[in-house]
Amino acid sequence: MRRRSARLALYLSLAAAGAVTYALAAWLGVAVRPEAVSWNKVNYGSLPEVQLLQRYIAVDTSEESGSTAAGAEFLADVLRGAGIEPTIERLDERTANLWAIVDGDDPRAIVLHHHIDVDPIAQRERWDHPPFGGQIDGPWIYGRGAFDMKSVAIAQLDALIALRRSGRRPARSVIFLATAGEERGSGLGMRWVLATHPELVRRFAVVLTEGGAVEGRSTEEVKYWGTEFAQKRLIRVTVCDQGRERLDALHHELIASGRGLNPLTLTPEVAAFLAHYAPTRDGEELRRLLAEPRALLRDLPAFDRLPDYLQSLFRNEAVPYPVEEAPGGGYQMPINLQLLPGADVERVVTDLLPPWRLHGLTVAVYDEGGAAHGSPVDHPVLTTIAEVIGEHYPGVPVGPLMLPWTATDSRFLRARGISSYGFSPFMVLTPEVLRIVQGKPVDERIALPGYVEGVKIYGEVLDRLTR
């Protein structure tokens, strides 16, 4: 729930930063390019990449009712059919990770990563389409994982298989990596792989995974296509008490003052992001303010005029969640501490949650060991992504993206010194993503025109990176 709330906050802010979408884009879920409205003339169900996504969606890989082991077996069958032998690591009857390697001249590999698991299905009866049906209805394909992130997985698979079938030996090796448990903290997924497979991890040169975002008024007016290169560090705190009164009071205090008490800081990651992002803003004042971010640190009235998601990039924050009953009795309140890159963890935790504020309460602090800094913004991966997207969507601003309020597996990779980038090849605007990540039962979906084109984009990116 906390992870979904973080995604909601991120995409809600990005959506609010744009203008109101055009009527046509709204009708199509702001997910289909106007020139592609002739989607009804395309038999998407006959396309191999769509059929493959349908089959993957049909595998229930949720933790509650499904199996990531079944998802790994599905991927293994596809890989073997293309002449690529995978490795499946079974951790129990329902949990597994998978990887497959296409060797190149350089053993240091480009890693194509996705998580097999998907969010649980809440109130299944309210879904208009079967959660694991992979049904096509109009320009969309529906089902749990259609967006997060089985569509990316199929794009990666397609790119890897195309590379293998090309007959050429790539200049750099490629590893296809599918992991479990991302929706639950990656303890049996990415973190497990990093901790128990040094022989594999030593080959990780750069990783492509989830985290990218496309911001725009409509699919014809895209404001920014971002590839994630940095995010805040996440510290999880749980505060407990026998009664809920103290916790409710603490919750209100943090909401009222938790953000404002922290000094503002401009990190190198934020400066690099804003250098690309600021010129794409609509308002003249916003462009001017973001063009001189250091001046914002000295002008609080101007800073207060920034949208919340941009303010978040300049400060450490304590984000409390509702008070709830604790499993062993009494009450608890989860708090996420979101730290800027390079922050002194111990000092910031004390600043955000000083001892006087927690006196008499039971406190558990969990630092999952996230990265202190982001990945380089001058990496060839970002250059190649910008080139390919620019060819498919001429004139669209493309650049690095820093995520303020969410976390991906990239944080664990960066903590090990491995460059990692969240790349989405699909034209899916933030209002459509917002629809997917809202904390209510929805029919998860992805627009087929954008999906099919995104599969091509991913293949072209991998082809260029391996030459």
RAMO-V813199 format. One record per run of one state. SS is the DSSP state (H for helix, E for strand, C for the rest). FROM is the first residue (numbers start at 0). LEN is the number of residues. If there is no record, write none. Layout:
SS_FROM_LEN ; SS_FROM_LEN
This chain:
C_0_1 ; H_1_16 ; C_17_5 ; H_22_5 ; C_27_6 ; H_33_8 ; C_41_2 ; H_43_3 ; C_46_1 ; H_47_10 ; C_57_4 ; E_61_1 ; C_62_5 ; H_67_14 ; C_81_4 ; E_85_7 ; C_92_2 ; E_94_8 ; C_102_3 ; E_105_10 ; C_115_2 ; E_117_1 ; C_118_5 ; H_123_3 ; C_126_9 ; E_135_2 ; C_137_2 ; E_139_3 ; C_142_7 ; H_149_16 ; C_165_6 ; E_171_8 ; C_179_2 ; H_181_3 ; C_184_5 ; H_189_7 ; C_196_1 ; H_197_4 ; C_201_2 ; E_203_6 ; C_209_3 ; E_212_6 ; C_218_2 ; E_220_11 ; C_231_1 ; E_232_9 ; C_241_3 ; H_244_13 ; C_257_10 ; H_267_13 ; C_280_3 ; H_283_8 ; C_291_1 ; H_292_4 ; C_296_3 ; H_299_4 ; C_303_4 ; H_307_7 ; C_314_2 ; E_316_4 ; C_320_3 ; E_323_2 ; C_325_5 ; E_330_9 ; C_339_5 ; H_344_8 ; C_352_2 ; H_354_4 ; C_358_3 ; E_361_6 ; C_367_12 ; H_379_13 ; C_392_5 ; E_397_6 ; C_403_6 ; H_409_6 ; C_415_3 ; E_418_4 ; C_422_6 ; E_428_1 ; H_429_8 ; C_437_7 ; E_444_3 ; H_447_18 ; C_465_2
